[in-house]
Amino acid sequence: MSIKTHFISPPCYVYLQGLECLSLPHVQTLNTLYSSFGIENDFSTYLSQATSSFSSLERNVIVQMDEIHVKSDITYKGGKIFAPNLDPEDPTRTVFAVMVSSLHKKWSCISRLLPCGSISAEKIFPIIKECIIDIENCGLRVQIISTGNYPLSVNLFKLFSMSGKLETRVPHPFDPTRFPFLTFDFVHILKIIRNNWLNQKNFDKTMYFSKILLTLWKTFNVSAPFKGIRLNDNLSTPLILHDEHFIYLARIVYWLDAWQSLPGKSGKLSKQTYTSLKHACIALEQITNYLTESCGFSYVLSAFLQTDPLEHHFGLYRMMVGSNYHISYIQILESERRLKLSNILKMFSDQQDSCQSIHTFAKSFTSPFSTSSDDQMDLKPYLDGIGDVLSIEYTQ
């Protein structure tokens, strides 16, 4: 309760402490708890426990990638200096984040947070491969890799391919007999199309073009099984084999080829946007076929292929440091520790009653989540106080 309250509103937690009607731990105690949790060192253990109750369908996951801009500064905190990159010629400007999300339920988890100055596909490619292998070792199956429509993403996808070209399926880094799919985030593609559209001078066929984009958005943004029934819209229904979504996607690919083959350069998509949109349409059809025929899915929710959970995570980082847009790498790490700690406590409370979960959490606190023996924290005085309030007997 204390951690959850402090996570939502630190001022509210300080106010409750001042009432002196509850025995609450000090804010410094909570901050010590936050700092004791590692991000990458404990990822495999954390992921294994978080997905231990997943069904076989829920273990099919997608790896999503994006970057968040950060301040290039040096932070002094707790008697230590934190600098993600001390090179003055190449300071840290962004944090490249890798997230793993389930394709069958609303669940996601940050896998890697990489501070970067000048970023290249060759630099992050081995890190992504290592991340996928770690996810597979935890019993999950990486079926899709998704990212935004950036030149970096195109070059990264080409490295996955043995031919060096952009393909929808590539050899799996963990199991060469499997071939995961590569796709682009449709939301990012739509944003680029919108910007290019607003810069055009000819609006004669605006209504027709808007209808095409709206239909594409409905097809790529199915987030719930009964969304089509609720909206009375067939295009908002989940994707299944041989339905009208497939007919429409085939028509879109044909229309894109015909549009791009028109003479002249104005009034058309850029080569990269055209390639990414066509790639996303073809990949969505192939993904639906594979998941329904080979993985046992009854339907596919296309919104699960987007990077929305990762963008939501970025929003939480900014909210947790006072709703600031331009945050630092250290603030991102601290926010991620708090999110992981909150999720771990929720896992314990889901499995046991709230009082017993305190004891379970205390016994397993230093292992496997503590980063080192020096960071281990004596929780007995804190738990003795809670035991007095809740009339619980605690033994070391």
Rosetta blueprint (number, residue, H / E / L):
1 M L
2 S H
3 I H
4 K H
5 T H
6 H H
7 F H
8 I H
9 S L
10 P H
11 P H
12 C H
13 Y H
14 V H
15 Y H
16 L H
17 Q H
18 G H
19 L H
20 E L
21 C L
22 L L
23 S L
24 L L
25 P L
26 H L
27 V H
28 Q H
29 T H
30 L H
31 N H
32 T H
33 L H
34 Y H
35 S H
36 S L
37 F E
38 G L
39 I L
40 E L
41 N L
42 D L
43 F H
44 S H
45 T H
46 Y H
47 L H
48 S H
49 Q H
50 A H
51 T L
52 S L
53 S L
54 F L
55 S L
56 S L
57 L L
58 E L
59 R L
60 N E
61 V E
62 I E
63 V E
64 Q E
65 M E
66 D E
67 E E
68 I E
69 H E
70 V E
71 K L
72 S L
73 D L
74 I L
75 T E
76 Y E
77 K E
78 G L
79 G L
80 K E
81 I E
82 F E
83 A L
84 P L
85 N L
86 L L
87 D L
88 P L
89 E L
90 D L
91 P L
92 T L
93 R L
94 T E
95 V E
96 F E
97 A E
98 V E
99 M E
100 V E
101 S E
102 S E
103 L L
104 H L
105 K L
106 K L
107 W L
108 S E
109 C E
110 I E
111 S E
112 R E
113 L E
114 L E
115 P E
116 C E
117 G L
118 S L
119 I L
120 S L
121 A H
122 E H
123 K H
124 I H
125 F H
126 P H
127 I H
128 I H
129 K H
130 E H
131 C H
132 I H
133 I H
134 D H
135 I H
136 E H
137 N H
138 C L
139 G L
140 L L
141 R E
142 V E
143 Q E
144 I E
145 I E
146 S E
147 T E
148 G L
149 N L
150 Y L
151 P H
152 L H
153 S H
154 V H
155 N H
156 L H
157 F H
158 K H
159 L H
160 F H
161 S L
162 M L
163 S L
164 G L
165 K L
166 L L
167 E L
168 T L
169 R E
170 V L
171 P L
172 H L
173 P L
174 F L
175 D L
176 P L
177 T L
178 R L
179 F L
180 P L
181 F E
182 L E
183 T E
184 F E
185 D L
186 F H
187 V H
188 H H
189 I H
190 L H
191 K H
192 I H
193 I H
194 R H
195 N H
196 N H
197 W H
198 L H
199 N L
200 Q L
201 K L
202 N L
203 F L
204 D L
205 K L
206 T H
207 M H
208 Y H
209 F H
210 S H
211 K H
212 I H
213 L H
214 L H
215 T H
216 L H
217 W H
218 K H
219 T H
220 F H
221 N L
222 V L
223 S L
224 A L
225 P L
226 F L
227 K H
228 G H
229 I H
230 R H
231 L H
232 N L
233 D L
234 N H
235 L H
236 S H
237 T L
238 P L
239 L E
240 I L
241 L L
242 H L
243 D L
244 E H
245 H H
246 F H
247 I H
248 Y H
249 L H
250 A H
251 R H
252 I H
253 V H
254 Y H
255 W H
256 L H
257 D H
258 A H
259 W H
260 Q H
261 S L
262 L L
263 P L
264 G L
265 K L
266 S L
267 G L
268 K L
269 L L
270 S L
271 K H
272 Q H
273 T H
274 Y H
275 T H
276 S H
277 L H
278 K H
279 H H
280 A H
281 C H
282 I H
283 A H
284 L H
285 E H
286 Q H
287 I H
288 T H
289 N H
290 Y H
291 L H
292 T H
293 E H
294 S H
295 C L
296 G L
297 F L
298 S L
299 Y L
300 V E
301 L L
302 S H
303 A H
304 F H
305 L H
306 Q L
307 T L
308 D H
309 P H
310 L H
311 E H
312 H H
313 H H
314 F H
315 G H
316 L H
317 Y H
318 R H
319 M H
320 M H
321 V L
322 G L
323 S L
324 N L
325 Y L
326 H L
327 I E
328 S L
329 Y H
330 I H
331 Q H
332 I H
333 L H
334 E H
335 S H
336 E H
337 R H
338 R H
339 L H
340 K H
341 L H
342 S H
343 N H
344 I H
345 L H
346 K H
347 M H
348 F H
349 S H
350 D H
351 Q H
352 Q L
353 D L
354 S H
355 C H
356 Q H
357 S H
358 I H
359 H H
360 T H
361 F H
362 A H
363 K H
364 S L
365 F L
366 T L
367 S L
368 P L
369 F L
370 S E
371 T L
372 S L
373 S H
374 D H
375 D H
376 Q L
377 M L
378 D L
379 L L
380 K H
381 P H
382 Y H
383 L H
384 D H
385 G H
386 I H
387 G H
388 D H
389 V H
390 L H
391 S L
392 I L
393 E L
394 Y L
395 T L
396 Q L
